[in-house]
């Protein structure tokens, strides 16, 4: 089995250049696509995190309008909010001032540890929400805003503020963008992340104003350096005090300013008004939403249309997305199963298709090792996604993580392969890279995360991540999976029927005929080694279940499984 999985790794590496080829951006003309399994799965993959085949079949029968009503239906019960302990207060700071220096230092360390622990607990809570079958569009949009308005714990160093920010994203997940923008501009975590807490009269810091224009509202080329400098003056004095927004009057520049053609004694609210009124704002926000959900940049005609929709619905993101999901062009063949799955999409979606409940510690550590660590975006642009998710090391790691989720590998296998197998993996990696053309090789080398001190690929797990994996291991977790019973119920007994059924359940993309043939041959070889006739494998679960889990592992490690 390991030999075949390594062959899969080579195939994945060789197909990395194909991942970089974007499908056509223009919607196709013609009749409305049928409402079938492919359409339902596409919508549930993009608006949520995938679904089991039975759920997909149910929504095929119910119809698109019924599924859209469900996606946009207000929850019957509100999500029980995470209790957040405030990290500091004026009273607490006053008490610490009266402490002896060593006591003050120890108390500060204690508060920091509690804060880190709280953020870890909240991350686990959020990952459980993402994995919940009822989470759907609200959690998808909370994740979207987390990348659209990124803030990192490395810079903010305050878990309480990041949790409050995330709760803001959930509150406005499908709400009005203009109001969300105003709230984010007052958000303590964002003000600290973009250095506006250091922005004061006479010494303006331009970082916040620049990113609000470039990344949040207008995009490059739609403002001048003068606009940035004047907007920075307008935002002077906006800071936070003990986790709450504060406008400090003595730090604010009350002089005249000109931003985007508006002149006056402008403050931050005036700048936001000017940004929302700018003709580039609606196209910028619409393009970010379209590219996220469709996986490709919109052409000019489609962008113009949806920018107009955003203004028509008065910046309401829920109504905007309803229009998009009702649009026949959203279901066009070119974009179905053509987007590289992010680490969380891959891990959460695979677990949903398997029907396995995965500990948040495993999901979180796995996603972080693959490049998507919640609350730690790589930079102010958030996670850029696309081909950046694919490197030679992350492709192999995806397969190993899925092996743990299917139960065909252990956490020990995940952390450290035997030395001879590591040598085999390295040889296959080198062989695959040698076979790639120059352009593809250059792209892979740029994407490969390297350790600057050694010049080798970074270790997948270290420090706190290893500790988290060991906690999962000590808990005794095992995937609750009975593929033998599932295939019996589906009356899929022959090698060919088993491969076809599992591929249908676990993949959003139809297997290539050559790949399916290879998998059938592999299963037949394994079955034959047990002395079992074709069609009789499922009669002995003790023999069949390990083989079926390894087969699921291979399917979810395939190139097709990386797309959704």
C-alpha positions in Angstrom: 0.0 0.0 0.0 2.8 2.4 0.9 4.4 1.7 -2.5 1.2 2.7 -4.3 0.8 5.8 -2.1 4.3 7.0 -2.9 3.5 6.5 -6.6 0.4 8.7 -6.0 2.7 11.3 -4.5 4.8 11.4 -7.7 1.7 11.7 -9.8 0.5 14.6 -7.6 3.8 16.4 -7.9 3.8 15.9 -11.7 0.3 17.4 -11.9 1.2 20.5 -9.8 1.7 22.6 -12.9 -1.7 21.6 -14.1 -3.2 23.0 -10.9 -1.8 26.4 -11.9 -3.8 26.5 -15.1 -6.9 28.5 -14.4 -10.1 27.6 -16.2 -11.8 30.0 -18.6 -13.2 33.0 -16.7 -16.2 33.8 -19.0 -19.6 32.3 -18.2 -20.8 30.1 -20.9 -24.0 30.9 -22.8 -26.7 28.4 -23.5 -29.4 26.5 -21.6 -29.5 26.5 -17.8 -27.4 23.6 -16.4 -29.5 20.7 -15.0 -30.1 20.5 -11.2 -28.3 17.3 -10.6 -25.8 15.8 -8.2 -22.9 17.7 -9.7 -24.7 21.1 -9.3 -25.7 20.3 -5.7 -22.2 19.1 -4.7 -20.7 22.2 -6.3 -23.0 24.5 -4.3 -22.4 22.6 -1.0 -18.7 22.6 -1.6 -18.5 26.3 -2.2 -21.2 27.6 0.2 -20.2 25.0 2.9 -17.7 22.2 3.3 -19.1 19.3 1.4 -21.7 16.7 2.2 -22.4 13.0 2.2 -24.0 11.4 -0.9 -27.3 10.9 0.8 -27.5 14.6 1.7 -26.7 15.5 -1.9 -29.4 13.2 -3.3 -31.9 14.7 -0.9 -31.3 18.2 -2.2 -31.4 17.0 -5.8 -34.9 15.8 -5.1 -35.9 19.0 -3.2 -34.7 21.4 -5.8 -32.4 24.4 -5.9 -34.9 26.9 -4.4 -35.4 24.6 -1.4 -31.6 24.3 -0.9 -31.1 28.0 -1.2 -33.9 28.7 1.3 -32.1 26.3 3.7 -28.7 28.0 3.2 -30.0 31.4 3.9 -32.5 30.5 6.6 -31.9 32.1 9.9 -30.9 29.5 12.5 -33.8 28.3 14.6 -31.4 28.5 17.6 -28.5 30.9 17.8 -25.1 29.4 18.2 -24.2 29.4 21.8 -21.4 31.9 22.0 -18.0 31.1 23.3 -17.4 32.7 26.7 -14.5 35.1 26.4 -12.5 36.1 29.5 -11.2 39.7 29.3 -7.4 39.6 29.3 -6.9 42.9 31.1 -8.7 45.9 32.6 -7.9 49.2 34.2 -8.5 47.7 37.7 -6.2 44.8 36.9 -3.4 47.1 35.6 -3.8 49.2 38.7 -3.4 46.1 40.9 -0.3 45.0 39.0 1.3 48.4 39.5 1.2 47.8 43.3 2.9 44.4 43.0 6.6 43.7 43.6 8.5 43.5 40.3 8.9 39.7 40.4 5.2 39.2 41.3 4.2 41.5 38.5 6.3 39.6 36.0 4.9 36.2 37.2 1.4 37.6 37.0 1.9 38.9 33.5 3.3 35.5 32.4 0.2 33.8 33.9 -2.2 36.2 32.1 -0.3 35.5 28.8 -0.6 31.8 29.2 -4.3 32.0 30.0 -4.8 34.2 26.9 -3.0 31.7 24.7 -5.0 28.8 26.2 -8.2 30.7 25.6 -7.4 31.3 21.9 -6.5 27.6 21.6 -9.9 26.6 23.1 -11.7 29.0 20.8 -9.9 27.7 17.7 -11.0 24.2 18.7 -14.6 25.5 19.1 -14.5 27.1 15.7 -13.1 24.0 14.0 -15.9 22.0 15.6 -18.4 24.6 14.1 -16.8 24.2 10.7 -17.1 20.4 10.8 -20.8 20.6 12.0 -23.2 19.6 9.2 -25.4 22.5 10.1 -22.7 25.2 10.0 -22.9 25.9 6.3 -22.8 29.3 4.8 -22.4 31.4 8.0 -19.2 29.6 9.0 -18.0 29.7 5.4 -18.4 33.4 5.4 -16.9 33.8 8.8 -13.8 32.0 7.3 -13.9 34.3 4.3 -14.0 37.5 6.4 -11.1 36.0 8.5 -9.0 36.1 5.4 -10.4 39.3 3.9 -9.8 41.3 7.1 -6.8 39.4 8.5 -5.2 39.9 11.9 -2.5 37.7 13.3 -1.8 36.7 16.9 1.9 37.2 16.2 1.3 40.9 16.0 -1.8 41.5 18.1 -0.7 39.3 20.9 -4.1 39.3 22.4 -6.4 36.3 22.0 -9.3 38.0 23.6 -9.3 40.7 20.9 -9.0 38.2 18.1 -11.9 36.1 19.4 -14.1 39.3 19.6 -13.1 40.1 16.0 -14.0 36.6 14.9 -17.4 36.9 16.6 -17.9 40.1 14.7 -17.3 38.3 11.4 -19.8 35.7 12.4 -22.4 38.3 13.4 -22.0 40.1 10.0 -21.3 36.9 8.0 -24.2 37.6 5.6 -24.9 41.2 6.7 -24.1 44.6 5.2 -20.5 45.1 4.1 -20.6 48.8 4.7 -21.5 48.3 8.4 -19.0 45.5 8.7 -16.3 47.8 7.3 -17.1 50.5 9.8 -17.0 48.0 12.7 -13.7 46.5 11.5 -12.2 50.0 11.3 -13.0 50.3 15.1 -11.9 46.8 15.9 -9.2 46.7 18.5 -7.4 43.7 17.0 -7.3 45.3 13.5 -6.2 48.7 14.9 -3.3 47.0 16.6 -2.5 44.6 13.7 -2.2 47.6 11.3 -0.4 49.9 13.8 -3.2 52.5 14.1 -2.7 52.4 17.8 0.6 54.3 17.0 -1.1 56.7 14.7 -1.3 60.2 16.3 -1.3 63.9 15.4 2.1 65.1 14.2 3.4 61.6 13.6 0.8 59.8 11.5 1.3 56.0 10.7 0.1 55.2 7.2 -0.2 51.5 7.5 -3.9 51.3 8.5 -5.0 53.8 5.9 -3.1 52.2 3.1 -4.4 48.7 3.7 -8.0 49.9 4.1 -7.7 51.4 0.6 -5.6 48.7 -1.1 -7.0 45.5 0.4 -10.4 46.3 1.9 -12.1 48.7 -0.4 -10.5 50.0 -3.6 -7.5 47.9 -4.8 -4.3 49.3 -6.2 -4.4 52.2 -8.7 -7.6 53.8 -7.4 -6.0 56.2 -4.9 -2.9 58.3 -4.6 -0.1 58.5 -2.0 -1.6 61.8 -1.0 -4.9 60.1 -0.3 -3.1 57.6 1.9 -1.2 60.3 3.8 -4.4 62.5 4.3 -6.5 59.4 5.3 -3.8 58.5 7.9 -4.2 61.9 9.5 -8.0 61.4 9.6 -7.6 58.1 11.4 -5.2 59.6 14.1 -6.4 58.9 17.6 -8.3 55.7 16.8 -7.0 53.1 19.2 -8.1 50.6 21.8 -8.2 50.6 25.6 -8.4 47.2 27.4 -10.1 45.5 24.4 -12.5 48.4 23.6 -12.4 51.0 20.8 -11.3 54.4 21.9 -11.0 57.7 20.0 -8.4 59.7 21.9 -9.1 63.4 21.2 -5.7 64.7 22.1 -4.1 62.4 19.5 -6.4 63.3 16.7 -5.4 65.7 13.9 -8.3 68.1 13.6 -6.9 70.0 10.7 -8.2 70.2 7.1 -7.6 67.2 4.9 -8.4 66.1 1.4 -9.2 62.4 0.7 -10.5 61.1 -2.6 -11.7 64.6 -3.5 -13.4 65.3 -0.2 -12.1 68.2 1.8 -12.8 69.2 5.4 -11.8 68.4 9.0 -12.2 64.7 8.1 -12.1 61.9 10.6 -12.1 58.1 10.1 -15.9 57.9 9.5 -15.6 60.6 6.8 -12.9 58.5 5.0 -15.0 55.4 5.2 -17.9 57.3 3.6 -15.6 58.4 0.8 -14.3 54.9 0.2 -17.8 53.4 0.0 -18.9 56.1 -2.4 -15.9 55.6 -4.7 -16.7 53.9 -8.0 -14.0 51.3 -7.5 -15.3 50.0 -4.2 -18.2 47.9 -5.3 -16.2 46.2 -8.1 -13.4 45.5 -5.7 -15.6 43.8 -3.1 -17.6 42.0 -5.8 -14.5 40.7 -7.4 -13.2 39.3 -4.1 -16.5 37.5 -3.5 -16.8 36.2 -7.0 -13.2 34.9 -7.1 -13.6 33.2 -3.7 -16.8 31.4 -4.6 -16.1 30.7 -8.3 -12.4 30.0 -8.1 -11.5 32.3 -11.0 -11.3 36.0 -11.6 -14.5 37.4 -13.2 -14.3 38.9 -16.7 -15.2 42.6 -17.1 -18.8 42.0 -18.0 -19.5 39.7 -15.1 -17.7 42.0 -12.7 -19.7 45.0 -13.8 -22.9 43.1 -13.5 -22.2 41.9 -9.9 -20.8 45.3 -8.8 -24.2 46.7 -9.8 -25.9 43.9 -7.8 -23.9 44.7 -4.7 -25.1 48.4 -4.9 -28.6 47.3 -5.8 -28.9 45.2 -2.6 -27.3 48.0 -0.6 -24.1 46.1 0.3 -26.0 43.2 1.8 -23.7 40.2 1.3 -26.5 37.6 1.9 -28.7 39.0 -0.9 -25.6 39.3 -3.1 -24.7 35.6 -2.6 -28.3 34.5 -3.1 -28.3 36.2 -6.6 -25.0 34.5 -7.3 -26.2 31.0 -6.3 -29.3 31.5 -8.4 -27.2 32.4 -11.5 -27.0 29.5 -14.0 -23.4 30.7 -14.8 -22.4 29.8 -11.3 -22.9 26.2 -12.2 -21.0 26.2 -15.4 -18.8 23.2 -16.1 -15.5 25.2 -16.3 -15.6 26.1 -12.6 -17.0 22.9 -11.1 -14.4 20.9 -9.2 -11.7 23.2 -10.6 -10.6 25.0 -7.5 -7.7 23.7 -5.4 -9.1 22.9 -2.0 -7.7 24.9 0.9 -6.3 22.8 3.7 -9.5 23.3 5.8 -11.7 22.5 2.8 -9.7 19.4 2.1 -9.6 18.1 5.7 -13.1 19.1 6.8 -14.7 18.1 3.4 -12.9 14.7 3.4 -14.0 14.0 7.0 -17.6 14.9 6.1 -17.6 12.6 3.0 -16.2 9.8 5.2 -18.7 10.5 7.9 -15.9 10.7 10.5 -15.7 13.0 13.5 -12.1 14.3 13.7 -10.7 15.9 16.8 -10.2 19.7 16.3 -6.6 19.3 17.5 -5.9 17.0 14.5 -7.7 19.2 12.0 -6.2 22.4 13.3 -2.6 21.1 13.4 -3.0 19.5 10.0 -4.4 22.7 8.4 -1.6 24.7 10.0 1.1 22.4 8.7 -0.5 22.7 5.2 -0.4 26.5 5.4 -3.7 27.6 6.8 -3.3 28.3 10.5 -6.3 30.1 11.9 -5.5 33.4 13.6 -2.0 33.3 12.0 -2.4 34.6 8.4 0.9 34.8 6.5 0.6 38.6 5.8 -1.8 41.5 5.5 -3.3 39.9 2.3 -4.4 36.9 4.2 -4.2 33.5 2.5 -3.9 33.9 -1.2 -4.8 30.3 -1.9 -4.9 28.7 -5.4 -1.7 27.1 -6.4 0.0 28.4 -3.3 -1.7 25.6 -1.4 0.3 23.1 -3.5 3.9 22.2 -2.8 5.8 19.0 -3.0 5.9 18.6 0.8 2.2 19.7 1.4 1.0 17.2 -1.2 2.6 14.3 0.6 1.4 15.6 4.0 -2.2 15.8 2.7 -2.0 12.2 1.9 -0.5 11.3 5.3 -3.1 13.3 7.2 -5.9 11.6 5.3 -4.3 8.3 6.2 -4.8 9.1 9.9 -8.4 10.2 9.3 -9.2 7.0 7.5 -7.4 4.9 10.1 -4.9 3.4 7.7 -2.0 5.4 9.3 -1.3 6.2 12.9 -0.2 9.5 14.4 3.2 8.0 14.9 3.3 7.3 11.1 2.3 10.9 10.5 5.0 12.4 12.7 7.9 10.3 11.5 8.1 7.7 8.7 10.9 5.0 9.0 14.2 6.1 7.6 14.1 3.7 4.6 10.7 5.0 3.6 11.9 8.6 4.0 14.7 7.8 1.6 12.2 6.3 -0.8 10.0 9.4 -0.6 12.9 11.7 -1.3 14.0 9.6 -4.3 10.5 9.7 -5.8 10.3 13.5 -5.1 13.6 14.0 -6.9 12.4 11.8 -9.8 9.2 13.7 -10.1 11.0 17.1 -10.0 13.4 15.9 -12.7 10.5 15.1 -15.0 8.9 18.5 -14.7 9.5 21.2 -17.3 11.5 24.3 -16.4 8.6 26.6 -15.8 6.7 24.1 -13.6 9.9 23.3 -11.7 10.5 27.0 -11.0 7.0 27.4 -9.8 7.3 24.4 -7.4 10.6 25.7 -6.1 9.1 29.1 -5.3 6.2 27.4 -3.5 8.2 25.0 -1.5 8.6 26.3 2.0 12.3 26.0 3.0 14.2 26.2 6.2 16.6 29.1 5.7 19.2 27.6 8.1 19.5 24.2 6.4 18.2 24.8 2.9 15.8 21.9 3.2 12.0 21.7 3.3 10.7 22.7 6.7 9.5 20.1 9.2 5.8 19.5 9.1 5.3 19.5 12.8 7.3 21.1 15.7 6.8 22.4 19.2 3.2 23.0 20.1 1.9 21.2 17.0 3.7 18.0 18.1 2.2 18.4 21.5 -1.3 18.8 20.1 -0.9 15.6 18.0 0.3 13.8 21.1 -2.7 14.9 23.0 -4.9 13.5 20.3 -2.9 10.3 20.4 -3.2 10.0 24.2 -7.0 10.5 24.0 -7.2 7.2 22.3 -9.1 8.6 19.3 -9.8 6.3 16.4 -12.0 7.1 13.3 -15.4 5.5 13.7 -15.7 4.1 10.3 -17.4 1.0 8.9 -16.8 1.0 5.1 -17.6 -2.7 4.9 -21.2 -2.1 6.2 -21.5 1.0 4.0 -20.6 -0.9 0.8 -22.8 -3.9 1.8 -25.8 -1.5 2.0 -24.9 -0.1 -1.4 -24.6 -3.7 -2.8 -21.2 -2.9 -4.1 -19.3 -6.2 -3.7 -17.0 -6.8 -6.7 -13.6 -5.0 -6.9 -14.8 -2.8 -9.7 -18.1 -1.9 -7.9 -16.3 -1.2 -4.6 -13.8 1.3 -6.3 -16.6 2.9 -8.3 -18.8 3.4 -5.2 -16.1 4.7 -2.9 -14.9 7.1 -5.6 -18.4 8.3 -6.1 -18.9 8.9 -2.3 -15.5 10.5 -1.6 -14.6 12.6 -4.6 -16.1 15.6 -6.3 -14.3 14.8 -9.5 -14.8 11.7 -11.7 -11.8 9.4 -11.6 -9.7 9.1 -14.8 -10.3 5.6 -16.3 -6.6 4.8 -16.0 -6.6 5.7 -12.3 -9.8 3.7 -11.7 -8.2 0.7 -13.4 -5.1 1.0 -11.3 -7.1 1.1 -8.1 -9.2 -1.9 -9.1 -6.0 -3.9 -9.9 -4.5 -2.9 -6.5 -7.6 -4.0 -4.6 -7.7 -7.3 -6.6 -4.1 -7.9 -5.7 -4.7 -7.3 -2.0 -7.8 -9.4 -2.0 -6.0 -12.2 -3.8 -3.3 -12.2 -1.2 -6.0 -13.0 1.4 -7.2 -15.9 -0.7 -10.7 -14.3 -1.1 -12.7 -14.5 -4.3 -14.0 -11.4 -6.1 -17.4 -10.6 -4.7 -16.7 -12.2 -1.3 -14.5 -9.6 0.3 -17.2 -8.0 2.3 -18.2 -11.3 3.9 -15.3 -11.0 6.4 -15.1 -7.4 7.9 -11.9 -8.3 9.7 -10.3 -8.8 6.3 -12.2 -6.2 4.3 -12.1 -3.2 6.6 -8.3 -2.6 6.6 -8.3 -2.9 2.8 -11.2 -0.6 2.3 -9.7 2.1 4.6 -6.4 1.9 2.6 -8.5 2.3 -0.6 -10.3 5.3 0.8 -6.8 6.7 1.8 -5.6 6.3 -1.7 -8.7 7.9 -3.2 -8.5 10.9 -0.9 -4.7 11.2 -1.7 -5.4 11.3 -5.5 -5.1 14.4 -7.7 -8.8 14.5 -8.1 -9.3 14.8 -4.3 -7.4 18.0 -4.2 -10.0 19.8 -6.3 -13.6 20.8 -5.3 
